[in-house]
Amino acid sequence: MGVSLACGAGRPRRARRGARTAGGPSGPVSDQLLGVCVADLTNVAAGSPMGEPEVQAYRLLGRHAAERGVALPTLVDLYLSAARRAWPQLPAVASEVTANELREIAGAVLGAIDEAVAAVCEGYQDARRMSVRAEEALRREFVDDLLTGTSDLALLVERAPMLGLRLETEHVVLVIAGSRRFADGRAMVRDLEAALLAQVTAGPDPDLLVATKHGQLVLVLPADHTALPLVTGRLSQEVSLTWRLAVSRPRSGAGGVRAGFEEARGALELAARLELPDQVIRAQDLLIYEVLGRDREPLRELVATVLLPLHQARGGAAPLLQTLRVYFATGCVAVLTATRLHLSVRAVTYRLERVHILTCRDPGDPEDRYVLQTALRGAHVLRWPQTPL
């Protein structure tokens, strides 16, 4: 460790004050964390080196210091300061010794304090690792219970503040699926959480949660958040990652977060099934597809009754279906439809007339248009005509 007792008298004052600062060990606590360090140094100076039992005792002292919340620099300074104070009072040093003997004693004492401090730091780091693992386990348990568990919702609300969440307020849930699995601890997940904390935090509690579930990234954010551009921007920086993000509707309470998670996950699955091109999906925009998809048999009957006759057209149903979709998307403006489809206006009106003749539904009539639009959405859900009815 390179500890120099000979330079102890020249240590900066701020370092010597470390053990006496607020929150640092002092008095009886300081003596407890030092153990029998001075006695061990006395024995080492007299020619009795420390053994494994002594080293193990220092590891335990390091663990106790971590459990008490003592900062590691303060703990190290405590040991170095104790060694500096003890050096001139060691019996072997205070007696008349030659320069060579003094050098040998100094080397032995330096080695001993170096070994003691190394053992203390090792024990301290072991305790911190155990603490971090325990915190991660509690966090993972909370995330699992919150998103998919069956735990009492009132208990979840009580546990949430430990993770900086206020579940009684409204939140939205973002679920992100990518071309590779998301996992806790990965650099991108850590960086995104740090960026969100920097933007969202307005008080002592961040009121957000960043976690992973089933290989997907889950974000629980306040309903009035403005973090969506930040999230999409960070994801877009990952050049090797293709992704899609779904946003739930705002809800309050632990049950609201759980429902939002299921809603956003369902939106992702539905968007993939419908082969939607959008990267950002809002669950509320897919509600019509959710409603249509709940009862497949009546939906098949609707599509078969309204749209199946389009198969009689030359070239099949696909060109006419595409024309209808674009026509409705442009507000039923034939000129815009022709521009988007790279067709003439005459070709568009011809196709619309063929739809009218084959289905007995006029795309220009409000009632018929509603039936055609509903049937088109149903065809999208059923992936018809690619998939036979």
N, C-alpha and C positions, 0 to 999 in steps of 0.2 A: 504493500500500500504506500510505501514511501513516507512513513510517518517519521518526523524528526523531533525528538524531545529536546535536543540541544537548541532548537530554534523556538522552543515554547515561549520564552520570555518576549520574543518579538512578534507574537501572533497579533493580528489586528484586533483592536478592541471590540469591534462589532461582532467578530467571531466568538470572542470570549463571553460576550453577553448573550450568545445564542441560548445557553441553557437556562438563562434567567428571564427570557422574554415571556410575554403573556402566552399561555397555552403550552409552554415548555415545562419539563420536569423541574421541580425544585424541592428542597427540603427532604422529607421522608421518601417522596416519590423518586427523587434523584438517587437517593441511597439504594432504593430497591432495584432500580434499573442498572446501577453499577455493580450490584452484587458484592463479591469479594475481590474486585479488581485490584485494589491497592495491596491486599494481602498476597494475591498471586504475583504482582510485580515484585513485592518484597522477596518472595521465595525464588523467583527467577533471578533476581540480582544476587541472591545468595548461592546460586548454582543449581536450583531445582526447577527444571523446565516444566511447562504446563503439559498435561496429558489430555487424552481424548475426553475424560469426564469433565474437565474444566472447560474445554472447547464446547462440549454439548450444553453445558450450563449457560454459556454466553449465547448460544443459539436460542435457548428458551427465553433469555432476557430480551433478545431482539423481538421475539414473537409477542411477549408481554407488552413491549413498547408500542408495537404496531396496533395491538388491541386497545391500548389506552389512547391511541390517536396522536402519539408523539411524532413529530416530523423527523424524518431520517437525518437531515443535516444537524438538527438539534441533538439527536442521539449520539451521532459521531463526535460532535463537539464536546459533549458531556464526557466521553471517554478520553479524548485527547487532553481536555482541560484537567481531568483528574490525574492523568499521567504526568502532565507538566507540574502540577502542584506537589505530586508525590515524589518526583525525582530527587530533589535536594534532601529529602528527609529519609530516603531509603538507607537503612543501616549500612549496607555495603558501600554506599556512596559517601555517607557522612564520615565513615572511618578513613584513616590514612591509607590510601592506595596509590600505587604507581600509575603513571599515565597509561601504560599498556593494560593494566588491570581495569582502569576506568573505561578504556575503549571496549574491552571485552564485556564489561557490565552493561555499557550503553547499547552495544549490539544485541545482547540478550534481551534487554528490556524493550528495545525498539521492536525486535522480532515478536516478543510476547504481546505488546499492545497492538501490533499489526495483526496478529492472529486473532486476538480477542475482538477487535473491531470488525475483521472479516467475518467472524462467526456471528456477531451481533447483526451485521447487515444481511447475512444469509438467512438467519431466523426471521428477521424483519420482512424480507422479500417473500419468504415462504408464507408468512401470515397474511401478507397483502394478496398473494395469489389465491390463497384459500378464501379470503374475503371477497375477492372479485368473482371467483367461481360461484360462491354462495349467492352473491347479488345477481349474477347472470341466471342462475337457476331460478331464483325468485321472480326475476323479470320474465323469463320464458314461461314459467307457470302462469303468471298473470296474463301474458299475451294469449296463451292457449285458452285460458278460462274466458277471457274477454271476447275473443273472436269466435270460438267454436265450442266452448265448454258448456257445462250445465250448472256452474256454480251459481249461488244465490246472487242476484244482481245487486242487492243492497250491500253485500260484502264487497263486491267489486268496486262500487262507488267509494267505499271506505278505504280500500287499498290503493285506489288510483292516485291520490295525492303523493304517495311515495315515489311515483314515477313522473310527477309533474303534470298530471291530467286532472281536469275538473269536469267530470263526466256529467254533471248536472246541466251544463251548458250545451248548446247545439254544436255538433261536429259533422264533418263529412269524412268519408273514408275513400282513399285512393288506393286502388289495387293495380299493380304494374306487373305484366307478364313479359318476359324477355326471351330472346333466343338462347340464353343460358340462365341457369338457375341463380337466384339471388340467395345469399347466405349472410347471416349475422357476422360481423367482424371484417368483412371484405372492404377494401379501400374505398370503393365507390359508395357503398352503403354508409360508411363512416363519414365520408366527405359530404354526402348529401344531408346527413343528419346535422353536421356542423353548420352547413350553409343555412338550413332551415332554422336552427336555433338562433343564428345571428339575425335572421330576418323576422321571425315570428315573435321571439321573446320580447315582451314589453314590461315584464315585472319579474318577481322572484320565481314564478312558475312558468315554464315554457309552454304548457298546455298543448303538447303535441307528442305523438308516439311514432317512432320509426321502427319497424320490425319486419321479419320475414315469416312467411307461412306457406307451406306447400311449394317452396321454391319461388314464390312471388313476393314482391316488395309491397308492404302495406304501410300506408301513412294515415294517421288519424290527426286531423287538423281542425282548428276552429272554423265554424261555418262561414265566418266573414274573412277567411284567409285570402291572401293575395299571392300565395306561394306557387300556384300552378305554373306560371311562366318559368320560375326558378327551377322547378322539378323537371319540366320538359327540356329546359336548356341544359341542365346537367346530364340528363339521359342522352341528349343528342350529341354531347361531347364524346360519348363512348362510341367510337367509329365502328367497332366490331359488334355492336349490340343492336339488334332490331327489337323494338318494343311496342307495346300498346298499353294505354292507361285508361282505366275506367273510374269515373267519379260518381259516388252515390248521392242520393238526395240528403239534405241536412236533417239530422235527428238528434234528440237529446237523450241522455241517460246511457247506462251500460247496455241496455237492450237496444237502444238506437244505434250504437256502434256495431253491435253484433249483426243487426239487420242491415246496416249499411255495408258491412263487409260481404255478406252473402249477396246483396244486391249488386255490388260492384263486380264481384267474381262472376255472377250470372251474366252481367252485361258483357264481360270479356268473352265468355264462352259463346254467347249469342252472336256477338260481333264476328268472332272467328267462324262460326257456322254459316253466317250470312255472307262471309267474305267481304265485309265492309272495308273500304280503303282507309278510313280515318284512324289516326293514331290515338287521338283523345276521344273517348266515348263518354257521353253523359247518360247515366242510367235512365233518366226521365225521358230521353229522346227515343228509347227503345221500348217504352211501355206498350205501344200499340203492337209490337211484335210479340211481347210477353203475353198479352191478352190473346192474340190470335193463336199462339203456339200452345196454349193450355188445353185446347180441345182439338186434336188433329183431325178427327173424322168429319165434323162439320166443315172444317177448313178445306179438306180435300174435296168435299162436295161443292163448296163455293167455287174453288178454282176450276174444278171439272165443268161445272155448269156454265160459268161465265167465260173462261178463257180457253178451254180445251178445243172449241171450234176453230181457234186460230191456226191449228195444225193443218187446216185445209188450204191455207194460203200457199201460194208458190214461194218456196224457200223456207216454209215452216213457220212456226210461231215466233221464233227468236227475234227477227227484225221488227215485227209489229210490237212485241213487248218492249223492246228497246225504245221504239218511237214513242210509245205511250208514256214510259218512265220519264223521258226527257221532256215530252210535251207537258206533263203535269209539273215537272220540276221548274219549268220556265214560266209557270203561271198561265199555261194554255196559249202561248204565243207561238204561232207556226213559224214566223220568221226566225225567232231565236232558236227554235227547235232545229230548223234547217241548218242554221249556222253551226250549232254544236255537233250535229250529225254529219256535217259536210255534204248535205244533200240540197237539192233545189226545193223551194217552197212547194212546187207542184208535186214533187215526190212525197213530201210530208203529208200534204192534204190527201193524196191518193191512198197512202197507208192508213190514215185515220178513217177514210171512207170504207176501206176494206174491213177495219175493225168494227165499224158500225154495221156493215152488212153481215159479217160472220157471227157477231155476238148479239146483234139486235140491241146494242147499247151505244148511244151517241156520246162520244167523249166531250162534246160541247154542251151537253145537257147536265145541269147540276146534279140531279138525282142519279142519272146513269154514270156520271163521272165519279160519284162517291162509291158506287158499286164496283166500278172498274179499278179505282184506286185501292179499295180494300182487297179485292181479288189479287191485284198486283203484289201487295204486301204479303198476302198469304202465299203466293207463288214464291216469293223471296224466302219466306220461312221454310217452305217445303223444298226449296231448291229445284223448282220445276221451271223449265222442261228438262234440265240436265238429269234430274232424278224422276223416273216415271211415277205417276200417281198411284 
